[in-house]
Amino acid sequence: VQLQASGGGLVQSGGSLRLSCVVSDPIFRISDAGWYRQTPGKQRELVASISPVHKTNYVESVKGRFTISRENIKNMVYLQMSNLIPEDTAVYFCYVNDSLSHNWYWGQGTQVTVSS
């Protein structure tokens, strides 16, 4: 199972970005997926997750600003990020938690930088 993330970049505070992640295996369609982020010296933080039936969860700091979604037919998971703040600066990683094997698969990470 391979994941390819895209959509990161440099944006000013208050701006928006949309991250995308394509998954190579249709196991995605019955598995939880989502996004983590990591900054130097800190542990990786779960930002948002989404179940196969579109149940979502968010870390408190992004509620109301970020929206996670998925398109099962395309094996895609997205993270729409709005009202970005400098504290959102991080490398963002998409993941899939295989519902059959319980293995975790990760994308390569995409850098998001928010300038003040």
Buried (B, 14 or more C-beta within 10 A) or exposed (E): BEBEBBBBEEBEEEBEBBBBBBBEBEBBBEBBBBBBBBEEEEEBBEBBBBBBEEEBBBBEEBEEBBBBBBEBEEBBBBBBBBEBBEEBBBBBBBBBBBBEEEEEBBBEBBEBBBEE
